[in-house]
Structure formats: C-alpha cells, structure tokens
Amino acid sequence: MVLTKRERIKRIATILFAANGIRNTKIEDIANVLGMAKGGFYYYFKSKEELLEEIMDNSVISRREFLKEVGDLDVSFEKKLKMIISRRLNLRDDRYNLFLFAKIYENGEINLTYDDYMKRDIIFGEFLNSNKDNIKEKYRDQIEKIRCILSSSLTTLLLFLINQTGVKVTGEESYRKMIEKYLSIDIDKEIEIFYNLFLKEIVK
C-alpha cells in the first residue's frame, strides 16, 4: 500500500518517537529521515504535539471500531477476549502505533502522553461492562481494575516479546528487522498462556 505524505510522516514519526523517545525526537529528525525541509513538515502539521495527538486519535478510532466488530460477533466471550489479546500482541509492519504505546510505557514517558491517552481510551472498559453477564458475579464490580491490570499486563508482555527479538530499533530499517523476527514468535501460544493466567478465572 502506497502511503500519502501525511501518513508517511506519521509512520516515521511514530517509529522515531518509540525508538528515541518523544521528548528526544525533534521535527528536524523526522524531516531528515523523510528527506524534506523542516518547513515541509509544517505544511502538514502545526507542531509535534498536533502530530502526536493525531497518531493517538487514529489509534483510539481503530480500537473502537475493532471492539465493536468483536462485540457484534456471534462467538463465545472467551473467543472474543482471545481476539482482543491477539490484536494487542500481533505486531506487524503496519501496526507501528502499537509499538509506540508500548515504548512510551517502557521509556517512562507515561505522564507525558500515555495517561491522557488511557483516560480517553475507555473502550475496553465499555466492552467489559457490556459483557457483564459473561463475567463471574464476584468480579462484576471490579471492571475498571480488571481493565487496568489487563492493559498494563498486555503492554508488559508485548515489550518482553519485542525484546526477545534481540533487535534494537533506531529507525525504519531496524523496525522492519524487528518485525521479521517478531513474526516468528508463536503468538497463539502466548495468547493461551495470557488468557489462562489473567482471564480464565473471571469468565463465567
């Protein structure tokens, strides 16, 4: 798929934000990788903050659409939960937003962006609340706690699997190499382990 210039800026910025940290990534760095003048960046985005906000908003929209699709499926609640875990762990070349959010968490930039992102991203909590009948009664008043535990645990697992590739991402080329190695991981096995450890107990 051929990316528009705006989408290309978002892709490169996302990878650089993840690799080097949001604070340490300058507009000049993004422009240099793209082979464009700094002024060219401002044609598409007013600031680094606006760029980051659009990246996050796109991810929120995508997640909301995905959870709606899953919620509408005529399959068991267990299957739906495993599909959600799969989405959070299936890192592909075109899912660089997922890589960014994991690295924000790891880099300690959580107060800079991730907290605000999570406040807006209440989608998984809404999904759990809409499926309360499938959750054991003793856990039904713990939805927010369950959401927080699952979100942080999935992020930690994703980071662990990324580190298992042994590739240090510094830019787009090393990101692709990391993805190549990541794709050799048995994600189905990781999904089963995660489900049994964190979710099996709460499912009715």
Disulfide bonds with the S-S distance in Angstrom:
none
